[in-house]
Amino acid sequence: MSITDSHILVTGGGGFVGSHLVERLLADGNDVRVVDNLSNGTESWIPGDAELVVGDLTDQAVLDEAVTPDIDLVFHLAADKDASRDDIAQFRSNNRLTEVLLEQMESVGVDRIAFTSSSTVYGEAPRPTPEDYAPLEPISIYGAGKLAEEALLSVFGHSHDFTVWNFRFANVVGSRLRGAVVPDFIEKLRDDPTTLEILGDGRQEKSYLYIDDCIDAMLTIVEQTERPVNTFNLGTRTTTSVDRIATIVADEMGVDPSREYTGGKRGWTGDVPKMRLSIEKLSALGWEPTVSSDEAIRRTTRTLLDEL
């Protein structure tokens, strides 16, 4: 579908990825409505040109105000995004958000939804991991929840005449990033520039996708694909280790701390130590990342040093 002159709803549009998406959608000439309970989002990040509905999607009054028949497309980003949270309640709450959103969409005749999934649905898979890798065996509550949401979306795509886009993200970084390794290292080194605590053994190595590339990839996929269910990896062809991130952050801050490791190959329960997604399917649409993982980390560090 063409994403211009459309009326688009962004759930979670006050968050890191969501606010950047809203800015781009507005710049491309769309009318944008944001629904966000602001538990993870920030109202000041939402452009004034966007219509804002403040509240939780599990509140029917909020759903009625946010999801109306004039909506052409929903980008569903609202979620508890803490991938390190080992709590079954996260699984239930995130799936509930998707359930009620789909029910409301169907009831008012809105049938296009783009969903932000995650590389965590693959668990510890061979790298680079393609979209058709199986069996999908997530090792975290967060990954299990995303996989369950994808399954429900698949039903609506194949049996309820919806068009669904699933974006399986690598680690997305950039301005407004919070609760992730780069802002964590910055805050720790501002508190004590002589020592840096690193979760795990520092050898965890993953792809880091810059936010501008992420938004470009999302829009490319929606504009160029139209199967009932369209599932794509979003990532880079490069990886960066946690130790390398520590080096980049320390370099940008002009410090040289000693490093203390908490030990083990995982930073937390359910952490996937090595991750690189195959992006050949996305590349076939003519899209390529413009920024490597290392450069994405460096740009993000420079931006966050001003923001935090």
DRENSE-648799 format. One line per field, with one value per residue (C-alpha): residue number from 1; residue in three letters; x, y, z. Coordinates in nm, 4 decimals, decimal comma, padded with zeros to 6 digits. Example, Ala and Ser with C-alpha at 12.3 -4.5 7.8 and 13.67 -1.06 7.14 Angstrom:
<atoms>
nr	[1:2]
rest	[ALA:SER]
c1	[01,2300:01,3670]
c2	[-00,4500:-00,1060]
c3	[00,7800:00,7140]
</atoms>
This chain:
<atoms>
nr	[1:2:3:4:5:6:7:8:9:10:11:12:13:14:15:16:17:18:19:20:21:22:23:24:25:26:27:28:29:30:31:32:33:34:35:36:37:38:39:40:41:42:43:44:45:46:47:48:49:50:51:52:53:54:55:56:57:58:59:60:61:62:63:64:65:66:67:68:69:70:71:72:73:74:75:76:77:78:79:80:81:82:83:84:85:86:87:88:89:90:91:92:93:94:95:96:97:98:99:100:101:102:103:104:105:106:107:108:109:110:111:112:113:114:115:116:117:118:119:120:121:122:123:124:125:126:127:128:129:130:131:132:133:134:135:136:137:138:139:140:141:142:143:144:145:146:147:148:149:150:151:152:153:154:155:156:157:158:159:160:161:162:163:164:165:166:167:168:169:170:171:172:173:174:175:176:177:178:179:180:181:182:183:184:185:186:187:188:189:190:191:192:193:194:195:196:197:198:199:200:201:202:203:204:205:206:207:208:209:210:211:212:213:214:215:216:217:218:219:220:221:222:223:224:225:226:227:228:229:230:231:232:233:234:235:236:237:238:239:240:241:242:243:244:245:246:247:248:249:250:251:252:253:254:255:256:257:258:259:260:261:262:263:264:265:266:267:268:269:270:271:272:273:274:275:276:277:278:279:280:281:282:283:284:285:286:287:288:289:290:291:292:293:294:295:296:297:298:299:300:301:302:303:304:305:306:307:308]
rest	[MET:SER:ILE:THR:ASP:SER:HIS:ILE:LEU:VAL:THR:GLY:GLY:GLY:GLY:PHE:VAL:GLY:SER:HIS:LEU:VAL:GLU:ARG:LEU:LEU:ALA:ASP:GLY:ASN:ASP:VAL:ARG:VAL:VAL:ASP:ASN:LEU:SER:ASN:GLY:THR:GLU:SER:TRP:ILE:PRO:GLY:ASP:ALA:GLU:LEU:VAL:VAL:GLY:ASP:LEU:THR:ASP:GLN:ALA:VAL:LEU:ASP:GLU:ALA:VAL:THR:PRO:ASP:ILE:ASP:LEU:VAL:PHE:HIS:LEU:ALA:ALA:ASP:LYS:ASP:ALA:SER:ARG:ASP:ASP:ILE:ALA:GLN:PHE:ARG:SER:ASN:ASN:ARG:LEU:THR:GLU:VAL:LEU:LEU:GLU:GLN:MET:GLU:SER:VAL:GLY:VAL:ASP:ARG:ILE:ALA:PHE:THR:SER:SER:SER:THR:VAL:TYR:GLY:GLU:ALA:PRO:ARG:PRO:THR:PRO:GLU:ASP:TYR:ALA:PRO:LEU:GLU:PRO:ILE:SER:ILE:TYR:GLY:ALA:GLY:LYS:LEU:ALA:GLU:GLU:ALA:LEU:LEU:SER:VAL:PHE:GLY:HIS:SER:HIS:ASP:PHE:THR:VAL:TRP:ASN:PHE:ARG:PHE:ALA:ASN:VAL:VAL:GLY:SER:ARG:LEU:ARG:GLY:ALA:VAL:VAL:PRO:ASP:PHE:ILE:GLU:LYS:LEU:ARG:ASP:ASP:PRO:THR:THR:LEU:GLU:ILE:LEU:GLY:ASP:GLY:ARG:GLN:GLU:LYS:SER:TYR:LEU:TYR:ILE:ASP:ASP:CYS:ILE:ASP:ALA:MET:LEU:THR:ILE:VAL:GLU:GLN:THR:GLU:ARG:PRO:VAL:ASN:THR:PHE:ASN:LEU:GLY:THR:ARG:THR:THR:THR:SER:VAL:ASP:ARG:ILE:ALA:THR:ILE:VAL:ALA:ASP:GLU:MET:GLY:VAL:ASP:PRO:SER:ARG:GLU:TYR:THR:GLY:GLY:LYS:ARG:GLY:TRP:THR:GLY:ASP:VAL:PRO:LYS:MET:ARG:LEU:SER:ILE:GLU:LYS:LEU:SER:ALA:LEU:GLY:TRP:GLU:PRO:THR:VAL:SER:SER:ASP:GLU:ALA:ILE:ARG:ARG:THR:THR:ARG:THR:LEU:LEU:ASP:GLU:LEU]
c1	[00,0000:00,1072:00,1899:00,1020:-00,2176:-00,3342:-00,4879:-00,2576:-00,2772:00,0467:00,0086:00,3007:00,3795:00,5362:00,8188:01,1636:01,0817:00,7220:00,8032:01,0539:00,7950:00,5324:00,7718:00,8417:00,4751:00,3837:00,6714:00,5400:00,2028:-00,0070:-00,2540:-00,1322:-00,3107:-00,1057:-00,2402:-00,0019:-00,0418:00,2986:00,4364:00,7260:00,6684:00,7275:00,4656:00,7277:00,8610:00,5245:00,5025:00,2303:00,0835:-00,0157:-00,3469:-00,2814:-00,5060:-00,3645:-00,4639:-00,4347:-00,5625:-00,7267:-00,9678:-01,2625:-01,3192:-00,9605:-01,0024:-01,3207:-01,1463:-00,8274:-00,9483:-01,2117:-01,3392:-01,1408:-00,8046:-00,6236:-00,3366:-00,2283:00,1345:00,1247:00,4249:00,2588:00,4101:00,6112:00,9456:01,1760:01,3339:01,5125:01,1892:01,1480:00,7827:00,4853:00,2723:00,4560:00,3473:-00,0150:-00,0224:00,1440:-00,0777:-00,3837:-00,2958:-00,2791:-00,5983:-00,8140:-00,6616:-00,7414:-01,0946:-01,1574:-01,0089:-01,2320:-01,5397:-01,4928:-01,3640:-00,9918:-00,7899:-00,4231:-00,1768:00,2033:00,3471:00,6871:00,8057:01,1609:01,4616:01,3993:01,1327:01,4189:01,5891:01,9439:01,9367:02,2139:02,3391:02,2526:01,8964:01,6390:01,2674:01,1832:01,4141:01,2380:01,1547:01,1110:01,2117:01,2366:01,4277:01,2764:00,9286:00,9555:01,0352:00,7586:00,5109:00,6149:00,5837:00,2351:00,1302:00,2627:00,0558:-00,2639:-00,1885:-00,1369:-00,4901:-00,6328:-00,4297:-00,5218:-00,8769:-01,0143:-00,9074:-00,6483:-00,3150:-00,0400:00,3235:00,5548:00,8893:01,1435:01,3836:01,7484:01,8561:01,7445:01,9501:01,9463:01,8246:01,5688:01,6919:01,6405:01,6802:01,9486:02,3216:02,4395:02,2457:02,3297:02,7034:02,6780:02,4986:02,7402:03,0458:02,9036:02,8599:03,2086:03,4404:03,7047:03,5074:03,2415:03,0258:02,9344:02,6582:02,7742:03,1200:03,1187:03,1353:02,7668:02,7582:02,4545:02,3373:02,2525:02,0202:02,0187:01,6752:01,6606:01,7367:01,4747:01,1987:01,3004:01,2869:00,9441:00,7919:00,9619:00,8075:00,4544:00,4693:00,6053:00,4374:00,0733:00,0387:-00,2051:00,0983:00,4340:00,7163:01,0582:01,3802:01,5116:01,8812:02,2302:02,4927:02,7340:02,7534:02,9078:03,0086:02,9255:03,2981:03,3211:03,0250:03,2057:03,5130:03,3083:03,1185:03,4349:03,6120:03,3307:03,3290:03,7060:03,7491:03,9407:03,7651:03,8598:03,5948:03,4141:03,2087:02,9158:03,0050:02,8348:02,7558:02,4193:02,3530:02,0215:01,7826:01,6728:01,9490:02,0561:02,4376:02,4821:02,2353:02,2580:01,9532:01,9520:01,8214:01,8250:01,4445:01,4381:01,7326:01,5327:01,2953:01,5875:01,6611:02,0018:02,1152:02,3178:02,4910:02,6969:02,6444:02,9597:02,8660:02,5095:02,6501:02,8849:02,6152:02,3791:02,6419:02,7078:02,3367:02,2629:02,5524:02,3541:02,0107:02,0651]
c2	[00,0000:00,3588:00,5304:00,8864:01,0858:00,8098:00,8115:00,6040:00,4909:00,4279:00,2442:00,3198:00,6258:00,8082:00,5587:00,5328:00,3711:00,4908:00,8617:00,8416:00,6569:00,9237:01,1982:01,0194:00,9453:01,3105:01,4251:01,1965:01,3692:01,1360:01,2155:01,0368:00,9421:00,8162:00,6074:00,5674:00,5326:00,7061:00,4387:00,3863:00,6867:01,0574:01,3106:01,5674:01,3206:01,3166:01,5891:01,8453:01,7686:01,4203:01,3552:01,2037:00,9653:00,9052:00,5767:00,2007:-00,0120:-00,2479:00,0362:00,0094:00,3856:00,4373:00,1739:00,3396:00,6757:00,5418:00,2747:00,4251:00,3279:00,6042:00,4463:00,3048:00,1318:00,0504:00,0329:-00,1669:-00,0873:-00,0645:-00,3218:-00,3859:-00,3760:-00,5006:-00,8059:-00,8937:-00,9207:-01,2888:-01,2612:-01,4466:-01,1383:-00,9648:-01,2424:-01,2021:-00,8219:-00,7885:-01,0554:-00,8927:-00,5631:-00,7338:-00,9337:-00,6332:-00,4241:-00,6878:-00,7333:-00,3583:-00,3296:-00,6066:-00,4573:-00,1210:-00,2551:-00,1696:-00,4555:-00,3535:-00,3900:-00,3700:-00,5297:-00,4830:-00,8311:-00,9266:-01,1411:-01,3069:-01,5292:-01,7386:-01,8208:-01,9468:-02,0116:-02,0522:-01,7226:-01,5492:-01,6517:-01,6438:-01,5836:-01,9452:-02,0928:-02,3567:-02,4661:-02,1300:-02,1882:-01,8590:-01,8705:-01,5584:-01,4586:-01,1565:-01,3738:-01,6195:-01,3326:-01,1903:-01,5334:-01,5806:-01,2399:-01,3277:-01,6458:-01,4560:-01,2024:-01,4905:-01,6142:-01,2708:-01,2499:-01,5918:-01,6303:-01,2791:-01,0973:-00,8813:-00,7754:-00,8222:-00,7121:-00,8583:-00,6858:-00,9042:-00,6423:-00,6718:-00,4313:-00,0831:00,2140:00,5903:00,9080:00,8616:00,5094:00,4168:00,0996:-00,0544:-00,1157:00,2223:00,4466:00,2006:00,2354:00,6143:00,6431:00,4053:00,5912:00,9273:00,7927:00,6352:00,6870:00,4553:00,1265:-00,0198:-00,3151:-00,5330:-00,7929:-01,1393:-01,1929:-00,9058:-01,1462:-01,1209:-01,0136:-00,8819:-00,6647:-00,3014:-00,1241:00,2556:00,4102:00,5911:00,2651:00,0875:00,3302:00,3168:-00,0632:-00,0712:00,1602:-00,0204:-00,3499:-00,2127:-00,0287:-00,3216:-00,6340:-00,7362:-01,1024:-01,1807:-01,2214:-01,0584:-01,1412:-00,9767:-00,9535:-00,6011:-00,5807:-00,5267:-00,7513:-00,6632:-00,7303:-00,5603:-00,7169:-00,5767:-00,5279:-00,3283:-00,1150:-00,0446:00,0652:00,2970:00,4559:00,5052:00,6562:00,9026:01,0004:01,0335:00,7834:00,4563:00,2472:-00,0953:-00,3566:-00,5800:-00,8682:-01,0304:-01,3570:-01,6170:-01,5971:-01,4248:-01,0748:-01,1850:-01,4794:-01,5370:-01,3270:-01,4606:-01,4234:-01,4239:-01,2797:-01,1864:-01,1951:-01,2750:-00,9706:-01,1272:-01,1233:-00,7503:-00,6842:-00,8358:-00,5390:-00,3064:-00,2056:-00,2059:-00,0598:00,2587:00,2327:-00,0559:-00,1865:-00,0139:00,3179:00,2891:00,2486:00,5450:00,7768:00,6708:00,7360:01,0867:01,1656:01,0231:01,2084:01,5240:01,3811:01,2005]
c3	[00,0000:-00,0492:00,2789:00,1888:00,2362:00,4701:00,8180:01,0344:01,3973:01,5863:01,9155:02,1449:01,9341:02,2267:02,2635:02,1096:01,7732:01,7729:01,8011:01,5150:01,3053:01,3767:01,2677:00,9392:00,8691:00,9220:00,7026:00,4272:00,4307:00,6449:00,9205:01,2334:01,5537:01,8487:02,1346:02,4280:02,8026:02,8372:03,0707:02,8286:02,6053:02,6470:02,5412:02,4390:02,1793:01,9991:01,7321:01,7865:01,4442:01,5605:01,7358:02,0788:02,2695:02,6166:02,7750:02,7769:02,4908:02,7387:02,8248:02,5857:02,5897:02,4740:02,2031:02,0788:02,0533:01,8949:01,6501:01,4243:01,0751:00,9027:00,9960:00,6912:00,8696:01,2254:01,3339:01,6579:01,8789:02,2220:02,4592:02,7701:02,5874:02,8645:02,7000:03,0267:03,2290:03,3222:03,4224:03,2752:03,3445:03,0590:02,8219:02,9273:02,9139:02,5734:02,4195:02,5702:02,4008:02,0622:02,1217:02,2065:01,9272:01,6639:01,7968:01,7816:01,4329:01,3031:01,4671:01,2896:00,9570:00,9801:00,8307:00,7893:01,0759:01,0979:01,4103:01,5714:01,6609:01,7584:01,6752:02,0130:01,8534:01,7069:02,0358:01,9879:01,6136:01,3547:01,2132:00,9877:01,0700:00,7859:00,8314:00,7455:01,0114:01,2239:01,4826:01,6555:02,0169:02,2089:02,5373:02,6973:02,8113:02,5814:02,2792:02,3630:02,3814:02,0467:01,8845:02,0302:01,9005:01,5549:01,5641:01,6432:01,3708:01,1291:01,2004:01,1265:00,8065:00,6730:00,8083:00,8706:00,5512:00,7254:00,5768:00,8343:00,8389:01,1052:01,1640:01,3435:01,4766:01,5556:01,8328:01,7251:01,8487:01,8073:01,9711:02,2535:02,3245:02,6884:02,8953:02,6736:02,6770:02,5405:02,7832:03,0625:02,9960:02,9696:03,3024:03,4757:03,3464:03,4452:03,7972:03,8037:03,5046:03,6496:03,6450:03,4175:03,5179:03,2175:03,2355:03,1302:02,9825:02,7310:02,4375:02,3521:01,9865:01,8013:01,5146:01,5914:01,3487:01,3395:01,3928:01,0563:00,8746:01,0853:00,9871:00,6201:00,6260:00,7911:00,5318:00,2433:00,3520:00,3910:00,0597:-00,1428:-00,0017:00,0159:00,1111:00,3950:00,6255:00,5437:00,7845:00,7512:00,9478:01,0039:01,0808:00,9450:00,7923:01,0734:01,4474:01,7490:02,0795:02,4204:02,4825:02,1592:02,2681:02,5955:02,3994:02,1734:02,4627:02,6686:02,3676:02,3021:02,6717:02,6890:02,9721:03,0140:03,2792:03,4056:03,3330:03,5788:03,4390:03,6164:03,4395:03,2252:02,8560:02,9106:03,0378:03,1921:03,1944:02,8359:02,6781:02,3360:02,3350:01,9564:01,7064:01,3397:01,1172:00,7483:00,5612:00,2144:00,1931:00,2737:00,0436:-00,2435:-00,2087:-00,2828:00,0776:00,2437:00,5774:00,5393:00,8781:01,0206:01,3734:01,5006:01,3422:01,4744:01,8267:01,7846:01,6479:01,9253:02,1918:02,0635:02,0558:02,3992:02,5597:02,4819:02,5617:02,8915]
</atoms>
